[in-house]
Structure formats: C-alpha cells, structure tokens
Amino acid sequence: MRKKIVAGNWKMNKSLKETKTLVKEIKKEVKHLHLDKNVRVIIAPPFVNLQKASKLLKDSKIKVAAQNMHQSESGAFTGEISAEMLKGIYIDTVILGHSERREYFGENDEILKAKVDTALKNKMKIIFCFGEVLEDRKKGDHFKVVESQIKHALFHLNSDQWKRIVLAYEPVWAIGTGETATPEQAQEMHAFIRELIAERYTSDVAEEISILYGGSVKPENAKEIFSKEDVDGGLIGGASLNSKDFVSLIKSI
C-alpha cells in the first residue's frame, strides 16, 4: 500500500529562531494526532537550519528533507551541498527538480538525471518534482511536457530504485498566477502519470509510487484534492510556513 505524504517545502524562509518556533509548534500538534502508520509528514527547511530541525524532531513522527543537492560528490562548486554532507547531519531525503530550480537556476533533464543518480548512489530518498507552465497547458501540451520530464530524468532507473522515489506534480500555471487547478485536473494528471509508469515498468510498480500534488494546496481545498484516487498527498509551499495550516493539511490526509 503506497504512503500518504504531506511534505512542507519552506523554500527561502524562516531564520534559525523562527525555525525552532515553527518546528516545536508542528511537533506539539502532530504528537497528539493518531496518524495512520501509512502517513508520512516531512518538512524541508533551508540548508542552514536542517541540522537544528533534525535534532528537534529526533524520535518524532516528522522527517526532515533537504530542498536540493548537487550532482557531484565533492569539488569546486562554491555554495553547493553534496549528498554526503546531508547524510552527515542525518538527512536522507531530498527534493529534486522543483519548478523554481528549473526556472531560476537552469536545472534541465540532464542535470536532474545526474542528481537523481547521485542521490540513489548515496542511498537517499527523492521527492522528484515536475510539471507544466501556463503556456504548455493552454497549448494542450501538458501531458507531453510531463511525460518528457519524467522519462528523461527517471526512466533509466530499474524497478527497485523506484522504491526510493516519490513524485510531486506541480502545475506551475496554478501557482501564483490567478489560475486555479481543479481537483479533477489534479486527478487526471496523476492517473496519467501512474499509467505512464505502468507502461514502462509494471502496474505493481506504478501502484506503489506515491504521487503528491503541488499546486497551491490550502486547508480550504486539501480534503477534496487528497480524496482523489491517484493523489497521495501534497508538496506544500506557503501553507507549510504556518503551523495551524500545515497541521490542518495533515489532518486532511
């Protein structure tokens, strides 16, 4: 049975002091929830606060992930972070391919494929992001774009390696644009993605893959989105920066 996941991506937000406060608030609230053993809660603070968050959440139900990592093991890459550095502070999960990394930092399929390989080589778990922009959606190219992103970065993997992959569909056109993606549109794309994996591998592999939705999930729409058959949770942005909102999303799963 595939995992239900609520993952909070804090992006470039929260100082060390603010991180301590938010982590303690979330930890306190989650402690009182009777979460199903199949539910996972993840937060991804900025790099400089990962170690503190990890220590504060030791022995809790909440796991900590990194927002990115470099594809090289080490070297002259000023400002970058390696898989070994993350593992050294007990971080074993990383978000790769986020739409902002693709748009602002030029991360393409080739780079992301290399990052995926490095993460898996270092026995890390991956939340792999992908999705179409508004122009793609208006042209009707959304399925083609998503298929290309997944195939080029992930379809060289074997079935066993997929056990360490969580997918996160980001309809970039529905994030901060004024456009709104419906729960039905989310389900349509998630079902397409699962069928794509089944065709390349097997239906058993596809059914075990958790596919998260990352299109402006909020307390007001979470329950309906999460109730869709092929939506296994959410990769949460803004709502993960407020403990009440984030816990509300966890309850919705």
The 8 nearest C-alpha neighbors of each residue, nearest first, counted from 0:
[[1, 207, 2, 206, 37, 208, 3, 209],
 [0, 2, 207, 209, 208, 3, 206, 37],
 [3, 1, 37, 38, 209, 4, 0, 39],
 [2, 4, 38, 231, 232, 37, 39, 1],
 [5, 3, 39, 232, 38, 40, 2, 6],
 [4, 6, 40, 233, 232, 249, 234, 41],
 [7, 5, 41, 234, 42, 40, 235, 4],
 [6, 8, 42, 235, 239, 43, 234, 236],
 [7, 9, 43, 236, 10, 235, 42, 6],
 [8, 10, 44, 12, 43, 7, 236, 240],
 [9, 11, 8, 12, 45, 44, 66, 236],
 [12, 10, 45, 9, 13, 44, 8, 46],
 [13, 11, 10, 9, 14, 45, 44, 240],
 [12, 14, 17, 18, 15, 11, 9, 16],
 [13, 15, 17, 16, 18, 12, 48, 19],
 [16, 14, 18, 17, 48, 19, 13, 47],
 [17, 15, 19, 18, 14, 20, 13, 21],
 [16, 18, 14, 20, 13, 15, 19, 21],
 [19, 17, 15, 21, 16, 20, 13, 14],
 [18, 20, 16, 22, 17, 21, 23, 15],
 [19, 21, 17, 23, 18, 22, 24, 16],
 [20, 22, 24, 18, 23, 19, 17, 25],
 [21, 23, 25, 19, 24, 20, 18, 26],
 [22, 24, 26, 20, 21, 25, 27, 19],
 [25, 23, 21, 27, 22, 26, 242, 20],
 [24, 26, 22, 28, 242, 27, 23, 29],
 [25, 27, 23, 29, 24, 28, 22, 30],
 [28, 26, 24, 30, 25, 29, 23, 31],
 [27, 29, 25, 30, 26, 31, 24, 246],
 [30, 28, 32, 26, 31, 27, 25, 246],
 [29, 31, 27, 28, 32, 26, 60, 59],
 [30, 32, 29, 28, 33, 27, 34, 26],
 [33, 31, 29, 34, 30, 28, 250, 249],
 [34, 32, 31, 35, 30, 29, 36, 250],
 [33, 35, 32, 36, 38, 37, 29, 250],
 [34, 36, 37, 38, 33, 39, 3, 32],
 [37, 35, 38, 34, 39, 2, 33, 3],
 [36, 38, 2, 35, 3, 39, 1, 0],
 [39, 37, 3, 35, 36, 4, 2, 34],
 [40, 38, 4, 3, 5, 41, 37, 2],
 [39, 41, 61, 5, 6, 4, 62, 38],
 [42, 40, 6, 62, 63, 61, 7, 5],
 [41, 43, 7, 63, 6, 64, 8, 44],
 [42, 44, 64, 8, 65, 63, 9, 7],
 [43, 45, 9, 49, 48, 42, 46, 8],
 [46, 44, 48, 47, 11, 10, 49, 43],
 [47, 45, 49, 48, 44, 65, 66, 50],
 [46, 48, 45, 49, 50, 15, 44, 51],
 [49, 47, 46, 51, 50, 45, 15, 44],
 [50, 48, 52, 46, 51, 47, 44, 53],
 [49, 51, 53, 52, 48, 88, 54, 47],
 [50, 52, 54, 53, 48, 49, 55, 19],
 [53, 51, 55, 49, 50, 54, 56, 48],
 [52, 54, 50, 56, 51, 55, 49, 63],
 [55, 53, 51, 57, 56, 52, 50, 49],
 [54, 56, 52, 53, 57, 51, 22, 23],
 [57, 55, 53, 59, 54, 52, 58, 61],
 [56, 58, 54, 59, 55, 53, 61, 62],
 [57, 59, 56, 60, 61, 55, 54, 62],
 [60, 58, 56, 61, 57, 26, 30, 62],
 [59, 61, 62, 58, 40, 39, 30, 29],
 [62, 60, 40, 59, 41, 56, 63, 39],
 [61, 63, 41, 40, 42, 60, 64, 56],
 [64, 62, 42, 41, 43, 53, 90, 61],
 [65, 63, 43, 92, 93, 42, 90, 66],
 [64, 66, 93, 43, 67, 94, 92, 46],
 [65, 67, 94, 93, 43, 64, 45, 95],
 [66, 68, 94, 65, 95, 93, 69, 80],
 [69, 67, 80, 81, 82, 70, 79, 93],
 [70, 68, 81, 71, 80, 79, 114, 67],
 [69, 71, 114, 113, 117, 68, 72, 81],
 [72, 70, 73, 69, 81, 117, 74, 114],
 [71, 73, 81, 70, 82, 83, 74, 117],
 [74, 72, 71, 81, 75, 76, 80, 83],
 [75, 73, 76, 72, 71, 77, 81, 79],
 [74, 76, 77, 73, 79, 78, 71, 72],
 [77, 75, 79, 74, 78, 73, 80, 69],
 [78, 76, 79, 75, 74, 80, 73, 69],
 [77, 79, 76, 80, 75, 69, 81, 68],
 [80, 78, 77, 76, 69, 81, 68, 75],
 [79, 81, 68, 69, 84, 78, 82, 85],
 [82, 80, 84, 69, 83, 68, 72, 73],
 [81, 83, 85, 84, 86, 118, 68, 121],
 [82, 84, 86, 81, 85, 87, 72, 121],
 [85, 83, 87, 81, 82, 86, 80, 88],
 [86, 84, 90, 82, 87, 83, 88, 89],
 [85, 87, 89, 90, 83, 88, 84, 91],
 [86, 88, 84, 85, 89, 83, 90, 82],
 [87, 89, 86, 85, 90, 50, 84, 53],
 [90, 88, 86, 87, 91, 85, 53, 50],
 [89, 91, 86, 85, 88, 92, 64, 63],
 [90, 92, 123, 86, 124, 89, 93, 64],
 [93, 91, 124, 64, 123, 125, 90, 65],
 [92, 94, 65, 125, 64, 66, 67, 126],
 [95, 93, 126, 66, 67, 125, 127, 65],
 [96, 94, 127, 67, 97, 128, 126, 93],
 [97, 95, 128, 127, 100, 98, 111, 129],
 [96, 98, 128, 100, 99, 95, 101, 129],
 [99, 97, 101, 100, 102, 96, 129, 171],
 [98, 100, 102, 101, 97, 103, 104, 96],
 [101, 99, 104, 97, 98, 103, 102, 106],
 [100, 102, 106, 98, 105, 99, 104, 103],
 [103, 101, 99, 100, 105, 104, 98, 106],
 [102, 104, 100, 99, 105, 101, 106, 98],
 [105, 103, 100, 106, 101, 102, 99, 107],
 [104, 106, 101, 102, 103, 107, 100, 110],
 [105, 107, 101, 104, 110, 100, 111, 108],
 [106, 108, 110, 109, 105, 111, 101, 96],
 [109, 107, 111, 152, 110, 151, 112, 148],
 [108, 110, 112, 111, 107, 113, 152, 151],
 [111, 109, 113, 107, 112, 108, 106, 114],
 [110, 112, 114, 108, 113, 109, 152, 115],
 [111, 113, 152, 115, 109, 114, 110, 108],
 [112, 114, 116, 110, 111, 115, 70, 117],
 [115, 113, 70, 111, 117, 116, 112, 118],
 [114, 116, 112, 118, 113, 117, 111, 119],
 [117, 115, 113, 119, 114, 118, 120, 112],
 [118, 116, 120, 114, 115, 119, 70, 113],
 [117, 119, 123, 115, 121, 120, 116, 114],
 [120, 118, 122, 121, 116, 123, 117, 115],
 [121, 119, 117, 122, 118, 116, 123, 115],
 [120, 122, 118, 119, 123, 117, 82, 83],
 [123, 121, 119, 120, 118, 124, 91, 163],
 [124, 122, 91, 118, 119, 92, 121, 125],
 [123, 125, 92, 163, 91, 164, 93, 122],
 [126, 124, 164, 93, 92, 127, 94, 165],
 [125, 127, 94, 165, 166, 164, 95, 93],
 [126, 128, 166, 95, 125, 167, 96, 94],
 [129, 127, 167, 96, 97, 168, 166, 95],
 [130, 128, 168, 169, 96, 148, 167, 145],
 [131, 129, 169, 170, 168, 145, 171, 132],
 [130, 132, 170, 141, 171, 135, 144, 145],
 [131, 133, 172, 171, 135, 134, 136, 170],
 [132, 134, 172, 136, 135, 137, 131, 171],
 [133, 135, 137, 136, 132, 138, 172, 131],
 [136, 134, 140, 138, 141, 132, 133, 137],
 [135, 137, 141, 139, 133, 138, 134, 140],
 [138, 136, 134, 139, 135, 133, 140, 141],
 [139, 137, 135, 140, 136, 134, 141, 133],
 [138, 140, 136, 137, 141, 135, 142, 143],
 [139, 141, 135, 143, 138, 142, 136, 144],
 [142, 140, 136, 144, 135, 143, 131, 139],
 [143, 141, 145, 144, 140, 146, 188, 139],
 [142, 144, 146, 140, 141, 145, 147, 139],
 [145, 143, 147, 141, 146, 142, 140, 131],
 [144, 146, 148, 142, 147, 130, 143, 141],
 [147, 145, 143, 149, 144, 148, 150, 142],
 [146, 148, 144, 150, 145, 149, 151, 143],
 [149, 147, 145, 146, 151, 150, 152, 144],
 [150, 148, 146, 147, 152, 153, 151, 145],
 [149, 151, 154, 147, 153, 152, 148, 146],
 [152, 150, 148, 149, 108, 153, 147, 154],
 [151, 153, 112, 108, 149, 150, 111, 148],
 [154, 152, 150, 155, 149, 156, 151, 112],
 [153, 155, 150, 156, 151, 152, 149, 199],
 [154, 156, 153, 157, 152, 151, 150, 112],
 [157, 155, 154, 153, 160, 158, 161, 159],
 [156, 158, 160, 159, 155, 161, 154, 200],
 [157, 159, 161, 160, 156, 204, 200, 162],
 [160, 158, 161, 157, 162, 163, 156, 204],
 [159, 161, 162, 158, 157, 163, 156, 164],
 [160, 162, 164, 163, 158, 159, 157, 156],
 [161, 163, 160, 159, 164, 158, 208, 207],
 [162, 164, 124, 161, 160, 125, 165, 123],
 [165, 163, 125, 161, 162, 124, 126, 166],
 [164, 166, 126, 209, 125, 127, 210, 208],
 [167, 165, 210, 127, 126, 211, 128, 209],
 [166, 168, 211, 128, 210, 212, 127, 213],
 [169, 167, 212, 129, 130, 213, 128, 211],
 [168, 170, 213, 130, 171, 214, 129, 167],
 [169, 171, 130, 172, 131, 173, 214, 168],
 [170, 172, 132, 173, 174, 169, 131, 130],
 [171, 173, 133, 132, 170, 174, 176, 178],
 [174, 172, 178, 179, 171, 170, 180, 214],
 [175, 173, 171, 176, 172, 215, 214, 170],
 [174, 176, 177, 173, 178, 172, 215, 171],
 [177, 175, 178, 174, 173, 172, 179, 171],
 [176, 178, 175, 179, 173, 174, 172, 180],
 [179, 177, 173, 176, 172, 180, 174, 175],
 [180, 178, 173, 181, 177, 174, 172, 176],
 [181, 179, 173, 184, 182, 178, 185, 214],
 [180, 182, 184, 183, 179, 185, 224, 186],
 [183, 181, 224, 185, 184, 186, 223, 180],
 [184, 182, 186, 181, 185, 187, 227, 224],
 [185, 183, 187, 181, 186, 182, 180, 188],
 [184, 186, 182, 183, 188, 187, 189, 181],
 [187, 185, 183, 189, 184, 188, 190, 227],
 [186, 188, 184, 190, 185, 189, 183, 191],
 [187, 189, 191, 185, 190, 186, 192, 184],
 [190, 188, 186, 192, 191, 187, 229, 185],
 [189, 191, 193, 187, 188, 192, 229, 186],
 [192, 190, 188, 194, 189, 193, 195, 187],
 [193, 191, 195, 189, 194, 190, 188, 196],
 [192, 194, 190, 196, 195, 205, 191, 197],
 [193, 195, 197, 191, 196, 192, 198, 190],
 [196, 194, 192, 198, 193, 197, 191, 199],
 [195, 197, 199, 193, 205, 194, 198, 200],
 [198, 196, 202, 201, 194, 205, 200, 195],
 [197, 199, 195, 196, 200, 194, 201, 202],
 [200, 198, 196, 197, 195, 201, 154, 194],
 [199, 201, 197, 198, 196, 204, 158, 202],
 [202, 200, 197, 203, 204, 198, 205, 199],
 [201, 203, 197, 205, 204, 206, 200, 198],
 [204, 202, 206, 201, 205, 207, 197, 200],
 [205, 203, 201, 207, 202, 206, 200, 208],
 [206, 204, 202, 197, 196, 193, 203, 208],
 [207, 205, 203, 204, 208, 202, 1, 193],
 [206, 208, 1, 204, 205, 0, 203, 209],
 [209, 207, 205, 206, 1, 210, 165, 204],
 [208, 210, 165, 231, 1, 2, 166, 211],
 [211, 209, 166, 231, 167, 230, 165, 208],
 [212, 210, 167, 233, 232, 231, 230, 166],
 [211, 213, 233, 168, 167, 234, 214, 232],
 [214, 212, 169, 234, 233, 168, 215, 235],
 [213, 215, 169, 170, 216, 174, 173, 212],
 [216, 214, 174, 213, 217, 173, 235, 236],
 [215, 217, 214, 221, 235, 220, 213, 233],
 [218, 216, 219, 220, 221, 238, 215, 248],
 [217, 219, 221, 220, 248, 247, 244, 216],
 [218, 220, 217, 221, 222, 216, 223, 248],
 [219, 221, 217, 218, 223, 222, 224, 216],
 [222, 220, 224, 218, 223, 217, 216, 225],
 [221, 223, 251, 225, 224, 220, 226, 252],
 [222, 224, 226, 221, 225, 220, 182, 227],
 [223, 225, 182, 221, 226, 222, 227, 220],
 [226, 224, 222, 227, 223, 230, 232, 221],
 [225, 227, 223, 224, 222, 228, 230, 252],
 [228, 226, 230, 225, 229, 224, 186, 223],
 [227, 229, 230, 226, 186, 231, 225, 190],
 [228, 230, 189, 227, 190, 186, 231, 210],
 [231, 229, 227, 225, 228, 232, 210, 211],
 [232, 230, 3, 211, 210, 209, 229, 4],
 [233, 231, 211, 4, 5, 3, 225, 230],
 [232, 234, 211, 212, 5, 213, 235, 6],
 [233, 235, 213, 6, 7, 212, 211, 5],
 [234, 236, 7, 233, 239, 8, 6, 213],
 [235, 237, 8, 239, 238, 7, 9, 234],
 [238, 236, 239, 240, 235, 9, 241, 215],
 [237, 239, 240, 244, 236, 245, 241, 217],
 [238, 240, 245, 7, 237, 241, 236, 235],
 [241, 239, 238, 237, 9, 242, 245, 236],
 [242, 240, 244, 239, 243, 238, 245, 21],
 [241, 243, 245, 25, 244, 246, 24, 21],
 [244, 242, 246, 245, 241, 247, 25, 28],
 [245, 243, 247, 241, 242, 246, 238, 218],
 [244, 246, 239, 248, 242, 247, 243, 238],
 [245, 247, 249, 243, 248, 244, 242, 250],
 [246, 248, 244, 250, 245, 249, 218, 243],
 [249, 247, 251, 245, 246, 250, 218, 221],
 [250, 248, 246, 251, 247, 252, 5, 245],
 [249, 251, 247, 248, 252, 246, 32, 34],
 [252, 250, 248, 222, 249, 221, 247, 225],
 [251, 249, 250, 225, 232, 248, 222, 3]]
